[in-house]
Amino acid sequence: MKNFSFMRLSIWFYLVIFFAYLLGPLVIMSITAFNSPGFPRAAPWECLTFEWFSALFQDERILNGIWNSVLVGTGTVILSVAMGLAGALMLTQIWPKLRATYYTIIIAPILVPGVVIGISTLVFWDRVNRMLGLDADSFLSSGLFLTIIGQSTFIASYCMLVLVARLQRYDNALTEAALDLGASHAQTFRKVLLPFMRPAIASAAVLAFLASFENYNTTTFTFGEYPTLTIELAQKVRYGITPAISALAFIIVLLTVFAALFNEAKIRRQELVAAARKTATVEELETGKFRLPGFLSSNTAAVLLVVVAMATIAVVGTATVYSPAQCIADVKETKRLETELRIQELLQRRADEAARRAAEEGEQSDQAPATDATPKPSNDSGFGNVFNPGTLQDGGTETPEEEPENSGSGGVFDPGNLQSN
Amino acid sequence: MSAGVGVNLENLWIRFGDFVAVRDANVNINGGDFFSFLGPSGCGKTTILRAVSGFLEPSEGNVLIGGNNMKGIGPNKRPTALIFQNLALFPLMKVWENITFSMEIKGASAKERRKRADELLDMIALTGQGDKLPAELSGGQKQRVAIARALCAEPDVLLLDEPLSALDLKLRQHMRSELREIQKRVGITFIYITHDQGEALTMSDNVAVMRAGVIDQIGDGKTIYNDPNTAFAASFVGENNVFRGTVKKVIGNEVMVSTNRSGDLMARISSNNVGKMKEGDDAMLFIRPEAFALAPVGTQGDHFVTAQVTKEEFEGNVFNIFMEGEGGKEMKVSLPNLGQSFESHKGEPMTLEYDVHNAVALPAGVLATE
């Protein structure tokens, strides 16, 4: 019994650790999007601010990157779902002995590093472009085309895996039944196979879009004049990051939560409707008295969805009227005071030190004949006090006259000063 | 007969690599007939059906539907509709959409389709269930929807591939009469595939008995049952007791067989084998369980069989007696329950008599394995 509860406890502990590991970074990053310091950090909490969101939406390059990512993503979804479906159908139709080989070949792009795919796409299409005698700014060498083609080479394989899983559950007798009832092959594909594949096609499309959206290592070779979001972010990070990127991350997390909740709510609703239909009597169905269950009834996902949507609307609403200027000013003020306090402290310490040294010097001059090895006591301090920890703070210079200027230049390295200027 | 469209198979061969699935099949199916292919699983009956529906090109020979050669014509262009073993209802379409699929692809409007679906739903006694999904129907209802869907295509020939095999016994018996009823009403040719001889005999105008790709016999139910062509047909259709032996004497269309166990027995030669059996040939003699009658114990003669009783069973309408038969196999005798008293004879010898006309002699051949 004791063992058992210990087991449960450790499982809970493990779960907490696991989810903290999984979601912790996202939560921290989302918090930094609302904190006012110019460097993304969650603690110390200074002021609630939405300025990073407006900073994000005023950043032309980020917006352009998002637009390019959407363009590339759409193209990749269309191309790779089509290729994936063709590949999956081929896999079920192909001569059984060839199936294993075919599978390996079609899966290979997933195993090839993205960098290699990027380079080879660039080289290959450049060759094609030249062979066709086209200019360097032709469609075939445009960044959009190359990125879509390059990403699709391996994303199509992902799509195929998703589609094959569904296709394996397809009863070929359905195709035969449709043919037997007079449908052409095209009609059978459109009216029987495609509707059956629709859920898998939807998930393949989502997968393809996400894979395209987050791709960096292939795109970095092919983007040309169409830098995607990941490329822009990578370039931005080189010059230091701001919470605007956290804001973008937060928006993406929020959209993901929305999508997941919406999907869950839809599935739950379908289940509820199916259950309701099953219990409904024929008369109810006949007379149209049959009532579908409400969207929110016993559907936790839908309720959550609505709650999250409300929260978002509320936040956006407050964001438009809320101004953290006062808070930021207060924080600035406290910081200024803090810095002043610190400067005072430093000055005090140095004054003390100078007094102590003066006293020491006085002592030394008294004993001057005893220590003739030391040539000039006034100059000696620069060398002889190297090992004095107190000198570290002053960068070796310790003449009291220089102190005010010294603290001004030294303040550059004080992180607190970043915000105050 | 009604003016249905007939189906002819001419010297039909179907091979898969080295395996011969159908061997030189010649069948004439009259228009408007309910025709069954009966045989154990793997005998090639489904293969024939697929050749008729167009999913399989015959290796040799022709399939003619209504006198037209179907060579090179795809399944979607043939005037046939197939009811699949697993029914193959479209799982994502509602019942009415399933039924009228053949109209949808011809471009009929939803209103027209709905109207026709309601008519057909009335016919199959599923009125008002058109908006359900196939998964929400019971086995028998799905069965009827599959039939309605096939009929909606207005085929000249309806092909049924063991459509009742997945149903429970009660429903199967009900669907048998229903199918027969529907066939009479629409008057089109039905080709029915089954391994259940009860289904074949009760529903069909004509039956073809198949074994390992070969059609052993074609005839109506009575002929198949009473006058089998081969040892296989005799043993596959219905229950039968076999006596192996050699032909001792041929007298007109009757024959005396000296059997391995029960001495010389007389039998009628099956009508297709008259003149083909000679003295000294290996022969098999078949007597149905219900063809026996009790006789005084120890009676000798060419239509008396004596054996030890091993088991007795009371089945209500009949009393089954199992006796020591050939090769460890029991011989079954069914005596009708006419109110007489049955005393147990377990372990005792018993003598049975039969009418020579009810015993069939055939050249020795492969028996159906049960």
Interface residues (C-beta under 8 A of the other chain):
Chain A: D171 A173 L174 E176 A177 A178 L179 D180 L181 G182 A183 S184 Q187 K191 V192 P195 F196 R277 K278 V282 L285 E286
Chain B: S53 G54 F55 G74 P75 N76 K77 T80 A81 L82 F84 N86 A88 L89 F90 P91 L92 F101 S102 E104 I105 K106 G128 Q129 D131 K132 E136 R149 A150 A153
